[in-house]
């Protein structure tokens, strides 16, 4: 690198010895481990397709020198690595980048540095903003994912101790992280609970005008970074520096979660996982690179967006995201636990008590959690057990007479009050099957102090009725005849999000003896019509 630090890499090349276009995968997870399918592209398949593949450990991990601080060095290191590869006699000078999760983030951070020989990137399940949707969401700390990730980076392969760390308070003092640098950046993240200059200096979504390479964006409807994947596609497609960048950018979203993107769920199976309709990620990436690094433009002939439509259980091509033909339709929370397209009249509010010592648990959804959570507590899990809790409100439509497709961004507008000085509200959208199974489609959270923006918290006055907007990211689902639409409202999804202790104090300060219970009141009357906005798509 430009500062003299050496980064280690393995290079796979075609047997012919002739110069080849190259694909670079930069990973913090050990370049020699798990190359297929999670980290990048199968080396054997890449070289058979005529590419060289370079698998590199990022700075400060495994074989590479230096210190690892997330995101900070990835732009300059990515630039230097791309240009080193392009200068090698075995490379044609055309370089692409591939990889998922953090290995997707490093692609964007390199691309905004504009290495001259970077021709295309293929980030899979990665974010756009490292405050919104990575470390925090809706102002809440993504506790489960963040603790899981720092344990991986600390080299801890046992996950059983994480359950105790999830429950530990105060949040700013997690046990077992003192002796490793991972604990330092975890605490650094906790010390920046607002969207401040620290996050703005790292995130790429303020710099979409800079990349000179198109992107193949791959996401999952149950991926923790779905919002970032969609933003990356939309913004590069609209704000890209050139027509070639804008036209070359692509989006694929399947029914995948972050930790189970290429397998089925415990009690749910989609045709996208295998069989004739299975999605071939490696093949899709190689076709994309052939178009931009080689001389095969055929990949650019297809529509720019490919979506897996859940419920209908099939893939569909689209001209863009979000779908222009979607009609954003409010469905209202109503008395008696109803969800209806009809506006409410004069209806009394409903309330529940939220106790941080007994939070409503995470059950599936767009998560990335450790150990048994990774395979059994992600994706389209049944919510009925949680919906039966006393601290959960449930609003359900009548059975549908005809299919109803909902494809696009999702927002819950909630009129609510709390007895506390700060609190959270969590909303979920589920698809209720005729047998009563309530399969989660999307989930979001809002920390009340951030209702007016994430740069500066705004105090909460106990009892004041607040208008809260909860971002549930997006979905693509057909509610079949006989199914019902359901909105669930509560105040926690633990351990996905940290528990709001309801005190209004700074994040991470409260110990077990400081937490207080809160009475939460949700309004759904003519003046305060709480509702979910569904992007309804008419059948073609």
C-alpha positions in Angstrom: 0.0 0.0 0.0 1.0 3.7 -0.3 2.1 3.7 3.3 4.3 0.6 2.9 1.9 -1.9 4.6 1.8 -5.3 2.9 -1.6 -6.9 2.2 -1.5 -10.7 1.5 -3.4 -12.2 -1.5 -3.9 -15.4 -3.3 -4.0 -15.2 -7.1 -5.8 -17.7 -9.3 -5.0 -17.4 -13.1 -6.1 -19.3 -16.3 -3.7 -22.0 -17.4 -3.1 -20.3 -20.7 -0.8 -17.7 -19.2 -2.3 -15.0 -21.4 -3.3 -11.7 -19.8 -6.8 -11.8 -18.4 -9.2 -9.4 -16.8 -9.1 -9.7 -13.0 -11.7 -9.8 -10.2 -10.6 -8.7 -6.8 -12.2 -9.9 -3.5 -11.1 -8.1 -0.4 -12.3 -9.8 2.8 -11.8 -9.5 6.6 -12.8 -13.1 7.0 -9.7 -15.0 5.8 -9.0 -15.1 2.1 -8.5 -18.9 2.3 -11.7 -19.7 4.0 -15.2 -20.0 2.6 -14.5 -18.6 -0.8 -17.6 -20.4 -2.2 -20.2 -19.2 -2.2 -20.3 -16.6 0.5 -17.1 -14.5 0.0 -16.9 -14.0 -3.7 -16.7 -16.3 -6.7 -15.5 -19.8 -7.0 -11.9 -19.5 -8.1 -12.1 -22.5 -10.4 -15.2 -21.2 -12.1 -13.7 -17.7 -12.5 -10.6 -19.0 -14.2 -12.6 -21.3 -16.4 -14.5 -18.3 -17.6 -11.3 -16.5 -18.5 -10.7 -14.3 -15.4 -7.9 -14.0 -12.9 -9.2 -14.0 -9.3 -7.4 -12.2 -6.5 -8.5 -13.0 -2.9 -7.0 -10.5 -0.4 -7.1 -10.1 3.4 -7.9 -6.5 4.2 -5.5 -4.5 6.4 -4.9 -5.9 9.9 -6.5 -9.3 9.6 -5.1 -12.8 9.0 -2.1 -12.5 6.6 -2.1 -8.8 6.1 -0.1 -6.2 8.0 -1.4 -3.1 9.7 -4.3 -2.4 12.1 -7.9 -3.1 11.3 -10.3 -0.3 11.8 -13.6 -0.9 10.0 -14.2 1.1 6.8 -11.4 3.6 7.5 -8.6 2.3 5.2 -10.7 0.5 2.7 -10.9 3.3 0.1 -7.2 3.9 -0.3 -6.3 0.2 0.2 -8.8 -0.7 -2.5 -7.5 1.9 -4.9 -3.9 0.7 -4.4 -4.9 -3.0 -4.7 -6.8 -2.4 -8.0 -4.0 -0.5 -9.5 -1.4 -3.0 -8.4 -3.4 -5.8 -10.1 -3.9 -3.8 -13.3 -0.1 -3.3 -13.6 0.7 -7.0 -13.5 1.7 -8.8 -16.7 -1.0 -11.4 -16.2 -3.8 -8.8 -16.2 -5.3 -7.0 -19.2 -5.6 -3.8 -17.1 -9.4 -4.3 -16.6 -10.3 -5.0 -12.9 -13.6 -5.7 -11.2 -14.4 -6.3 -7.5 -16.7 -8.9 -5.9 -17.8 -10.0 -2.4 -20.6 -9.8 0.1 -21.3 -8.0 3.3 -18.2 -6.2 4.5 -16.5 -7.4 1.3 -19.2 -5.5 -0.5 -18.6 -2.3 1.5 -15.0 -2.3 0.6 -16.0 -2.2 -3.1 -18.0 0.9 -2.7 -15.3 2.6 -0.6 -12.7 1.8 -3.3 -15.0 2.9 -6.1 -15.5 6.4 -4.6 -11.7 6.8 -4.7 -11.9 6.4 -8.6 -9.1 3.9 -9.3 -8.6 4.3 -13.1 -8.6 0.6 -13.9 -11.7 -0.4 -11.8 -14.4 -1.2 -14.4 -17.2 -2.8 -12.4 -18.2 -3.8 -8.9 -20.6 -6.5 -7.7 -21.5 -5.8 -4.0 -23.7 -8.5 -2.5 -25.9 -7.8 0.6 -24.1 -4.7 1.8 -25.1 -1.2 3.1 -25.0 2.3 1.9 -24.6 4.2 5.2 -22.8 2.8 8.2 -24.9 4.7 10.7 -28.3 4.0 9.1 -28.9 0.3 8.6 -25.5 -1.0 9.6 -24.7 0.0 13.2 -28.0 1.7 13.9 -31.5 1.6 12.5 -34.2 4.1 13.3 -31.8 5.4 16.0 -31.7 2.0 17.8 -28.4 0.2 18.1 -28.3 -3.0 16.1 -27.1 -5.0 19.1 -27.3 -8.5 17.8 -25.5 -7.9 14.6 -22.9 -5.6 16.0 -21.9 -7.9 18.9 -21.9 -10.9 16.6 -19.6 -9.1 14.2 -17.1 -7.9 16.7 -16.9 -11.4 18.1 -16.1 -12.7 14.7 -13.4 -10.0 14.2 -12.0 -10.8 17.6 -11.5 -14.4 16.5 -14.1 -15.8 18.7 -15.8 -18.9 17.2 -17.9 -19.8 20.3 -21.2 -18.0 20.2 -22.7 -19.3 23.5 -21.2 -16.4 25.5 -23.1 -13.9 23.3 -26.4 -14.6 25.0 -25.1 -13.2 28.2 -23.6 -10.2 26.5 -26.9 -9.4 24.8 -28.4 -9.1 28.2 -25.6 -7.3 29.8 -26.0 -3.7 31.0 -24.7 -1.1 30.8 -24.4 -1.4 27.1 -21.2 0.5 26.8 -19.3 -2.0 28.9 -19.7 -5.4 27.2 -17.7 -8.2 28.9 -15.0 -10.2 27.0 -14.1 -7.5 24.5 -11.5 -5.6 26.5 -8.5 -7.5 25.3 -9.0 -7.1 21.5 -9.1 -4.1 19.2 -12.7 -5.2 18.2 -13.8 -3.9 21.6 -12.3 -0.5 20.8 -14.3 0.1 17.6 -17.4 -1.3 19.2 -17.2 1.3 21.9 -16.4 3.9 19.2 -19.6 3.1 17.5 -21.6 3.4 20.7 -20.0 6.8 21.4 -21.6 8.1 18.1 -25.3 7.5 18.6 -26.2 10.3 16.2 -25.6 10.7 12.5 -22.6 12.9 13.0 -19.4 13.8 11.1 -17.8 10.5 12.1 -20.4 8.5 10.1 -20.6 11.1 7.3 -16.9 10.7 6.7 -17.3 6.9 6.2 -20.6 6.3 4.5 -20.8 6.2 0.7 -24.3 7.4 0.1 -23.2 11.0 0.0 -20.8 10.3 -2.8 -22.7 8.5 -5.6 -21.4 11.0 -8.1 -17.9 9.7 -7.7 -17.8 6.0 -8.8 -16.7 5.5 -12.4 -17.8 1.8 -12.4 -21.3 0.4 -12.7 -22.5 -1.9 -9.9 -24.4 -5.2 -9.8 -26.3 -4.9 -6.5 -27.5 -8.2 -5.0 -29.8 -8.1 -1.9 -32.3 -10.2 0.0 -35.8 -9.4 1.2 -34.7 -10.7 4.6 -31.2 -9.2 4.6 -30.2 -6.8 7.3 -28.8 -4.5 4.7 -31.7 -4.5 2.3 -32.3 -0.8 2.6 -28.7 0.0 1.7 -28.7 -2.4 -1.3 -31.8 -0.6 -2.7 -30.4 2.8 -2.0 -27.1 1.9 -3.7 -28.9 0.8 -6.9 -31.4 3.7 -7.0 -28.8 6.4 -6.4 -26.1 5.1 -8.7 -28.8 4.6 -11.4 -29.9 8.2 -11.0 -26.8 10.1 -9.9 -24.0 8.1 -11.6 -21.2 10.1 -13.2 -21.9 8.9 -16.7 -24.5 7.3 -18.8 -22.5 4.2 -19.0 -22.4 3.9 -15.2 -26.1 4.6 -14.9 -27.1 2.2 -17.7 -24.8 -0.6 -16.5 -26.0 -0.7 -12.9 -28.1 -3.6 -12.0 -30.3 -4.9 -9.1 -31.2 -8.5 -8.0 -33.2 -9.1 -4.9 -34.1 -12.7 -3.8 -35.9 -14.2 -0.8 -32.6 -14.4 1.1 -31.3 -13.4 4.6 -27.8 -12.3 5.4 -26.7 -15.5 6.9 -28.7 -17.9 4.8 -28.6 -16.4 1.3 -28.1 -19.7 -0.4 -30.2 -22.3 1.6 -33.7 -22.8 2.7 -35.3 -21.7 6.0 -36.3 -24.2 8.7 -40.0 -24.2 7.8 -40.1 -22.3 4.5 -38.8 -23.1 1.0 -38.6 -20.9 -2.0 -37.9 -22.1 -5.6 -35.1 -19.5 -5.7 -32.9 -21.9 -3.7 -32.7 -24.8 -6.1 -34.3 -26.4 -9.1 -35.0 -24.8 -12.5 -35.7 -21.4 -11.0 -32.7 -21.2 -8.7 -30.6 -18.1 -9.0 -27.0 -18.6 -10.0 -25.1 -15.8 -8.3 -21.8 -16.9 -9.6 -23.0 -17.0 -13.2 -24.8 -13.7 -12.8 -21.6 -12.0 -11.6 -19.4 -13.6 -14.3 -21.8 -12.4 -17.0 -21.8 -8.9 -15.5 -18.0 -8.9 -15.5 -17.8 -10.3 -19.0 -19.8 -7.3 -20.2 -17.7 -4.7 -18.4 -14.2 -6.2 -18.2 -14.3 -8.2 -21.4 -15.9 -8.0 -24.7 -19.3 -9.6 -24.2 -22.0 -7.0 -23.8 -24.9 -9.5 -23.9 -25.4 -9.1 -20.1 -26.5 -5.6 -20.7 -29.4 -6.6 -22.9 -31.6 -7.8 -19.9 -33.8 -5.5 -17.9 -31.9 -3.8 -15.1 -33.9 -5.2 -12.2 -34.7 -8.8 -11.3 -37.0 -9.5 -8.3 -38.2 -12.7 -6.6 -41.9 -12.3 -5.9 -42.7 -14.1 -2.7 -46.2 -15.6 -2.4 -46.2 -16.1 -6.2 -42.8 -17.8 -5.7 -41.3 -16.7 -9.0 -38.7 -14.4 -10.5 -39.7 -11.3 -12.5 -37.8 -8.7 -14.5 -38.6 -5.0 -14.0 -37.5 -1.7 -15.7 -36.5 0.0 -12.4 -36.9 0.2 -8.6 -39.2 1.3 -7.1 -41.9 0.2 -9.5 -43.5 3.2 -11.2 -46.9 1.4 -11.4 -47.1 0.8 -7.6 -49.8 2.7 -5.9 -49.0 3.7 -2.3 -52.1 2.8 -0.4 -52.8 3.4 3.3 -54.2 0.6 5.4 -55.4 1.8 8.7 -55.1 0.5 12.2 -58.6 0.2 13.6 -60.3 -0.7 16.8 -60.9 -4.3 17.7 -57.5 -5.3 16.2 -58.7 -4.6 12.6 -56.6 -3.5 9.6 -58.7 -1.8 7.0 -58.4 0.4 3.8 -61.2 2.5 5.3 -60.2 5.5 7.4 -61.1 5.4 11.1 -63.7 7.5 12.8 -63.8 8.3 16.5 -62.1 5.3 18.1 -60.5 4.9 21.5 -56.7 4.3 21.7 -55.1 1.1 22.8 -52.2 0.7 25.2 -49.7 -1.7 26.7 -46.9 -1.7 29.1 -43.3 -2.1 27.8 -40.8 -3.5 30.4 -37.2 -3.5 29.2 -36.5 -6.3 31.6 -38.8 -8.5 29.6 -38.6 -7.3 26.0 -40.5 -8.8 23.1 -37.9 -11.1 21.4 -36.7 -11.1 17.8 -38.3 -13.9 15.7 -37.0 -14.0 12.2 -37.2 -11.1 9.8 -34.2 -9.2 8.3 -31.7 -10.3 10.9 -28.1 -11.4 11.1 -27.7 -13.0 14.5 -25.2 -15.6 15.9 -25.2 -19.3 16.5 -28.6 -20.9 16.5 -30.1 -17.6 15.6 -28.3 -17.5 12.3 -30.1 -20.5 10.9 -33.3 -20.7 12.9 -34.1 -17.1 13.8 -34.0 -15.4 10.4 -36.3 -15.0 7.5 -40.1 -15.7 7.3 -40.7 -17.0 10.8 -44.1 -17.4 12.4 -44.9 -14.6 14.8 -47.9 -16.0 16.6 -46.1 -16.7 19.9 -44.9 -13.1 20.0 -48.2 -11.7 18.9 -49.8 -13.4 22.0 -47.8 -11.3 24.4 -49.4 -8.6 26.5 -47.0 -5.9 25.2 -47.9 -6.5 21.6 -50.8 -4.9 19.5 -52.0 -6.8 16.5 -54.1 -5.4 13.6 -55.4 -7.8 11.0 -57.3 -7.4 7.7 -60.2 -9.6 6.6 -59.3 -12.5 4.4 -58.6 -11.4 0.9 -60.9 -12.3 -2.0 -58.2 -11.9 -4.6 -54.4 -11.8 -4.8 -52.8 -8.5 -3.6 -49.3 -7.8 -4.5 -47.2 -5.4 -2.3 -43.9 -4.5 -3.9 -41.8 -1.5 -2.8 -40.8 0.6 0.2 -42.8 0.2 3.4 -43.6 2.8 6.0 -45.8 2.7 9.2 -47.1 6.1 10.4 -47.8 5.7 14.1 -49.5 8.2 16.4 -48.4 7.3 19.8 -47.6 8.5 23.3 -45.4 7.2 26.1 -45.2 7.7 29.8 -41.4 7.6 29.5 -38.7 10.2 28.6 -37.7 8.1 25.7 -38.8 4.8 24.2 -38.9 2.7 21.1 -41.7 1.6 18.8 -41.3 -1.5 16.6 -43.6 -2.4 13.7 -43.9 -5.5 11.6 -45.7 -6.5 8.5 -46.8 -10.1 8.2 -48.7 -12.4 5.8 -51.3 -14.5 7.7 -52.0 -17.8 6.1 -55.4 -19.5 6.3 -54.1 -21.8 9.1 -53.2 -18.8 11.2 -49.4 -18.9 10.6 -48.2 -15.2 10.6 -45.1 -15.0 8.5 -43.0 -11.9 9.0 -42.2 -9.9 5.8 -40.6 -6.7 7.2 -39.7 -5.0 10.5 -38.6 -1.5 11.5 -38.0 0.6 14.6 -38.0 4.2 15.7 -36.3 5.6 18.8 -38.6 8.4 19.8 -35.9 10.9 20.5 -34.9 10.7 16.8 -38.4 11.3 15.4 -37.4 14.6 13.9 -34.0 13.5 12.5 -30.9 11.6 13.5 -28.4 14.4 13.7 -29.7 15.7 17.1 -32.0 13.9 19.6 -35.2 15.7 20.6 -36.4 15.2 24.2 -39.7 13.4 24.7 -42.4 14.9 26.9 -44.2 12.0 28.7 -47.8 11.9 27.5 -47.3 14.0 24.4 -48.8 12.4 21.3 -46.1 12.0 18.7 -46.3 11.3 14.9 -43.7 8.6 14.3 -42.6 7.3 10.9 -41.2 3.7 11.0 -39.2 2.6 8.0 -39.7 -1.1 7.3 -37.4 -1.0 4.3 -39.3 -3.0 1.6 -40.8 -6.2 0.5 -42.1 -8.0 -2.6 -45.0 -10.3 -1.7 -48.3 -11.5 -3.1 -50.9 -11.9 -0.4 -52.9 -14.9 -1.8 -56.7 -15.3 -1.6 -57.7 -16.3 1.9 -54.6 -14.7 3.4 -54.8 -11.7 5.6 -52.5 -8.6 6.0 -51.3 -7.9 9.5 -49.4 -5.1 11.2 -47.8 -5.7 14.6 -46.8 -2.9 17.0 -44.6 -3.4 20.1 -41.6 -1.7 21.7 -38.7 -4.1 21.2 -37.2 -6.8 19.0 -34.4 -8.1 21.2 -31.6 -8.9 20.6 -31.8 -7.5 17.1 -32.1 -4.0 18.6 -30.9 -2.9 22.0 -33.5 -2.4 24.6 -34.6 1.2 25.2 -34.3 1.6 29.0 -36.9 4.4 28.8 -34.9 6.8 30.9 -33.9 9.3 28.2 -30.3 9.1 29.3 -27.4 8.8 26.8 -27.1 5.5 25.0 -25.3 2.8 26.9 -25.3 4.5 30.3 -28.0 2.7 32.1 -27.4 -0.4 34.3 -30.0 -3.0 35.3 -31.2 -1.0 38.2 -31.9 2.1 36.1 -34.5 0.8 33.7 -38.1 1.8 34.0 -41.3 0.5 32.5 -43.4 2.6 30.1 -47.1 2.7 29.3 -47.4 3.0 25.5 -50.6 4.3 23.9 -51.3 4.0 20.2 -54.0 6.2 18.6 -56.1 5.3 15.5 -58.9 7.9 15.2 -59.8 10.4 12.5 -57.4 13.0 13.8 -54.6 10.5 14.4 -55.0 7.8 11.8 -52.1 5.4 12.4 -51.5 3.3 9.2 -49.2 1.4 7.1 -48.4 2.5 3.5 -48.5 -0.5 1.2 -47.1 -0.1 -2.4 -49.9 -2.1 -4.2 -49.1 -3.4 -7.6 -51.9 -4.3 -10.0 -51.7 -7.7 -11.8 -50.5 -7.4 -15.3 
